[in-house]
Amino acid sequence: MTAPDRRPIGVFDSGIGGLTVVRALMDRLPFENILYFGDTARVPYGSKSVSTIQSYTRQIAEFLLARDVKALIIACNTMAAVAADIVREVAGDVPVLDVIDAGSRAAAAASRSGDIAVIATPTTINANAYARAIHQINPDARVYSQACPLFVPLVEEGWLDHAVTRLTAEEYLKTVLIENVDTLVLGCTHYPLLKPLLADVAGGGIELVDSAVTTAESTAQTLGALNLLNGPSPETHYRYFVTDIPLKFQTIGERFLGRSIQRLEMVNL
């Protein structure tokens, strides 16, 4: 029998959205220890140059690797779109997973027709990362992308089932729903909190791909294949590192996690 690997999983994001990935990991892998890093002092990344995003991403990956993580998860679509290769380079033998790869694989598997919609932030859409990843898996797929810049502030405001959010969703989704897609990828880690509303707006017959859930599932499969899973433990440790502690971080973060945040630490890179 393989001995349990008690080293933590490292999860990182430009800010707070990656906590939906942490939540999915807690549900899927309840015995795993987790370190989360949110670069809250330098968010948002979307308005920054590719070289700056790559530099910040390298710093965060090195910070977590220095804490002996057994896997790294890029829980930020912007980072995954422009800096995944750099993370894999610095990680060496440590497995690296990211939300775009996991979400694209799940979307390609879920779609019966090959007509897939992706909603994400403008930066992720402009990078065309999901379309490229889906086409690598299914070259015949037809990917329709829609940037949804208002969703992030609406989620952080807590307007998850507000009339304004519903009207915004209807406006954004009509451009992709007209294409008769059968699969909708939630290509931003804030969007899982809108899943009930988005499912209602999209209507029946459309499969929603939650990149947080698919990343957690991919992580479980990867750790299992590499004999890196932790065994049952009476205590699981979660630590949260941020580069700044905004006033609302605790409140919003606990909403994303569905749990209280106990060990929150501010660090300088």
VENURQUI-V429400 format. One record per residue. N is the residue number from 1. RES is the residue in one letter. D_LAST is the distance of its C-alpha to the last C-alpha in Angstrom with 2 decimals. Layout:
BEGIN
n = [N & N]
res = [RES & RES]
d_last = [D_LAST & D_LAST]
END
This chain:
BEGIN
n = [1 & 2 & 3 & 4 & 5 & 6 & 7 & 8 & 9 & 10 & 11 & 12 & 13 & 14 & 15 & 16 & 17 & 18 & 19 & 20 & 21 & 22 & 23 & 24 & 25 & 26 & 27 & 28 & 29 & 30 & 31 & 32 & 33 & 34 & 35 & 36 & 37 & 38 & 39 & 40 & 41 & 42 & 43 & 44 & 45 & 46 & 47 & 48 & 49 & 50 & 51 & 52 & 53 & 54 & 55 & 56 & 57 & 58 & 59 & 60 & 61 & 62 & 63 & 64 & 65 & 66 & 67 & 68 & 69 & 70 & 71 & 72 & 73 & 74 & 75 & 76 & 77 & 78 & 79 & 80 & 81 & 82 & 83 & 84 & 85 & 86 & 87 & 88 & 89 & 90 & 91 & 92 & 93 & 94 & 95 & 96 & 97 & 98 & 99 & 100 & 101 & 102 & 103 & 104 & 105 & 106 & 107 & 108 & 109 & 110 & 111 & 112 & 113 & 114 & 115 & 116 & 117 & 118 & 119 & 120 & 121 & 122 & 123 & 124 & 125 & 126 & 127 & 128 & 129 & 130 & 131 & 132 & 133 & 134 & 135 & 136 & 137 & 138 & 139 & 140 & 141 & 142 & 143 & 144 & 145 & 146 & 147 & 148 & 149 & 150 & 151 & 152 & 153 & 154 & 155 & 156 & 157 & 158 & 159 & 160 & 161 & 162 & 163 & 164 & 165 & 166 & 167 & 168 & 169 & 170 & 171 & 172 & 173 & 174 & 175 & 176 & 177 & 178 & 179 & 180 & 181 & 182 & 183 & 184 & 185 & 186 & 187 & 188 & 189 & 190 & 191 & 192 & 193 & 194 & 195 & 196 & 197 & 198 & 199 & 200 & 201 & 202 & 203 & 204 & 205 & 206 & 207 & 208 & 209 & 210 & 211 & 212 & 213 & 214 & 215 & 216 & 217 & 218 & 219 & 220 & 221 & 222 & 223 & 224 & 225 & 226 & 227 & 228 & 229 & 230 & 231 & 232 & 233 & 234 & 235 & 236 & 237 & 238 & 239 & 240 & 241 & 242 & 243 & 244 & 245 & 246 & 247 & 248 & 249 & 250 & 251 & 252 & 253 & 254 & 255 & 256 & 257 & 258 & 259 & 260 & 261 & 262 & 263 & 264 & 265 & 266 & 267 & 268 & 269]
res = [M & T & A & P & D & R & R & P & I & G & V & F & D & S & G & I & G & G & L & T & V & V & R & A & L & M & D & R & L & P & F & E & N & I & L & Y & F & G & D & T & A & R & V & P & Y & G & S & K & S & V & S & T & I & Q & S & Y & T & R & Q & I & A & E & F & L & L & A & R & D & V & K & A & L & I & I & A & C & N & T & M & A & A & V & A & A & D & I & V & R & E & V & A & G & D & V & P & V & L & D & V & I & D & A & G & S & R & A & A & A & A & A & S & R & S & G & D & I & A & V & I & A & T & P & T & T & I & N & A & N & A & Y & A & R & A & I & H & Q & I & N & P & D & A & R & V & Y & S & Q & A & C & P & L & F & V & P & L & V & E & E & G & W & L & D & H & A & V & T & R & L & T & A & E & E & Y & L & K & T & V & L & I & E & N & V & D & T & L & V & L & G & C & T & H & Y & P & L & L & K & P & L & L & A & D & V & A & G & G & G & I & E & L & V & D & S & A & V & T & T & A & E & S & T & A & Q & T & L & G & A & L & N & L & L & N & G & P & S & P & E & T & H & Y & R & Y & F & V & T & D & I & P & L & K & F & Q & T & I & G & E & R & F & L & G & R & S & I & Q & R & L & E & M & V & N & L]
d_last = [39.47 & 35.79 & 33.69 & 31.04 & 27.45 & 25.49 & 22.00 & 19.94 & 19.46 & 15.95 & 16.11 & 13.67 & 14.33 & 13.34 & 14.56 & 17.36 & 19.95 & 18.88 & 20.20 & 23.62 & 22.77 & 21.76 & 25.08 & 27.01 & 25.53 & 26.55 & 29.99 & 30.45 & 28.89 & 29.37 & 28.88 & 25.44 & 22.38 & 19.40 & 15.63 & 14.48 & 11.15 & 11.65 & 9.52 & 11.87 & 10.57 & 11.15 & 14.15 & 16.73 & 16.02 & 19.79 & 20.28 & 17.76 & 18.91 & 18.85 & 16.99 & 14.12 & 14.08 & 14.30 & 11.37 & 9.05 & 11.00 & 10.69 & 6.91 & 7.67 & 10.88 & 9.80 & 7.74 & 11.09 & 13.32 & 12.29 & 13.71 & 16.95 & 17.42 & 20.83 & 20.20 & 17.64 & 18.69 & 17.57 & 18.70 & 18.22 & 21.16 & 19.52 & 16.95 & 19.90 & 22.12 & 20.26 & 17.70 & 19.38 & 20.72 & 17.42 & 16.21 & 19.60 & 19.40 & 16.27 & 17.57 & 20.81 & 23.23 & 21.07 & 22.67 & 20.86 & 22.42 & 21.95 & 23.71 & 25.57 & 27.16 & 28.17 & 29.49 & 31.40 & 33.07 & 34.12 & 35.47 & 37.45 & 38.92 & 39.77 & 41.47 & 45.21 & 45.94 & 42.86 & 42.35 & 38.76 & 36.94 & 33.18 & 31.67 & 28.04 & 25.97 & 27.13 & 24.20 & 24.95 & 28.66 & 28.41 & 26.57 & 29.63 & 27.60 & 29.72 & 32.96 & 32.12 & 31.11 & 34.23 & 36.48 & 35.36 & 36.62 & 39.63 & 40.64 & 43.31 & 41.06 & 41.11 & 37.79 & 37.84 & 34.57 & 34.02 & 31.03 & 30.77 & 28.44 & 29.89 & 29.23 & 25.56 & 26.38 & 29.57 & 27.88 & 25.32 & 28.38 & 30.02 & 32.91 & 33.29 & 37.08 & 37.76 & 40.50 & 38.16 & 35.88 & 39.01 & 40.37 & 37.11 & 37.09 & 40.75 & 40.13 & 37.24 & 38.89 & 42.33 & 41.31 & 40.42 & 42.97 & 45.77 & 45.02 & 46.14 & 42.95 & 43.04 & 39.31 & 36.48 & 32.84 & 30.37 & 27.63 & 24.94 & 23.41 & 24.71 & 28.23 & 29.23 & 29.72 & 32.36 & 34.08 & 37.30 & 37.76 & 37.03 & 39.42 & 42.06 & 41.69 & 41.70 & 44.79 & 46.18 & 46.07 & 42.48 & 39.97 & 36.51 & 33.70 & 30.73 & 27.73 & 26.09 & 29.25 & 29.75 & 26.23 & 26.89 & 30.27 & 28.96 & 26.46 & 29.40 & 31.52 & 29.00 & 28.18 & 31.91 & 32.86 & 30.51 & 31.59 & 28.12 & 29.17 & 28.95 & 32.31 & 33.52 & 31.75 & 32.67 & 29.07 & 26.13 & 22.57 & 20.17 & 16.66 & 14.50 & 10.77 & 9.91 & 7.65 & 11.08 & 14.43 & 17.16 & 20.62 & 21.84 & 19.03 & 21.02 & 24.27 & 23.31 & 21.23 & 24.24 & 26.52 & 24.64 & 24.61 & 28.09 & 26.92 & 25.37 & 21.66 & 21.74 & 18.48 & 15.77 & 12.68 & 10.04 & 6.55 & 3.78 & 0.00]
END
